Amino acid sequence: MFEESLHLARRAQFFVLLSAVVFSLFALSVRPTNNLYSLALKQVETAINISWEDYPLWLDEKLRKSEVKTLNETNPYLEFGTINTPIENAWENLIPYIKRHHKKVSNPELLISIYGEVYYNPHQAYFAEEVPTNMLDLKVLTPLDIVRFTQSQLAQTPATLYAISPENTHEALWQHVYLAAFFNNRYNHVLLASRLEVTASTSLSTGGSLKPKRSSQLVTAHMVVRVRGDWGDARSSDVHTLIESGQDTVFEDISVTPYSSKIPGTSILIWLQERYPALGASPDGFHPFFGIEHVWREIANRPLTDSELYVQALAAEELSRSQQVTLFGVSIPAQLVPIVAPLIILTLMIYLSRMISHIQVHAEKYCEKINEFAWIVLHTKQLWWLDPVFSLMLLPIATQSAITLKMQDIGIWITFGWIATSISLLISIKILKQLGVLRHIIHKHTP
């Protein structure tokens, strides 16, 4: 009978240790159902609510707030040939075209003055790629389609700014002045006018479409040039026609390459990231449907509306299964785990304390059997108290801490669990003292 008490006491300590480990592992492995599927459901619902047609409106608003500046937002007028800019400056702009033909000007002294002005139209146009039509049909649009689209070049291409290019306009202007002022024969260049007055204005054409898909093919810049001159040597057929008709002015509409530049932060992907961040976020940036690997295979190729219903069904099924937890062969409601764990440990503590009390009463009579019984808390010579302190005090506290951390939404049961754990801690202190007394009795009667 006494030997059986020793076995029961040792097993009680072992079961305290085992219970604490099992409940700790269970608590640490718990992933609440609402957290398991809430992220997936939130991302799918966000994808369903995306208003793809709002991207142009967002782009217009963003561009208004950013106030994008271009190179032509300087003085809208370009003047040359005034008193402050002598005739030599005009020659510097004409020489590159003259040198192309490797010929000299036979009468450069004829040109007395060139006066001109250019008006740069400040109009700007902003264009971005359009959202494909298949992204607008929720009946067929799937999460995988959205992921592929956001990874495409189309979604990552920022909007493009188009405006009048001062550099290109300047080059086209002087080329036209050269063609109007010079007659090019086989041997040299001959000036046709002694005085030239040049007036030009620019404009930007968008082809009549406000939001073209391939805007680079539709946006063009034009410059209308008027050259009025005092023609001295009318050898050019154009000038002959002017003189015969009594005119002294040359008009021409010239096509000029516009200024274009990508505007950072204006792509469809950036729009999704700003307006729909709940679609997916990862440590290294915005990735739609990130973190739902547990359901991705099932919903990737389903239409969004079907994906939403499927995730809701999974959540309901998992919630039903999680209502009961089987511990040591016994099924209990999951919400009772925070109180069941400390109660089991408390019961084992009480049982262990009573067994040690019983052993103490008969310890002097059965010292020989105790010395032969393998229980390390009785026979360890140094630091023997580390075993009961760890198994009976520290580990139960760690178990309840893990349960509290992982099952915070259980409510008042957590409080009851800590009360039971506190009582267990008091009993463990009593057991530690009982073991000390028992060891003293054993060593006192052991030769």
Order of alpha helices (4+ residues) and beta strands (2+ residues): alpha-alpha-alpha-beta-alpha-beta-beta-alpha-alpha-beta-alpha-beta-beta-beta-beta-alpha-beta-beta-alpha-alpha-alpha-beta-beta-alpha-alpha-alpha-alpha-alpha-alpha
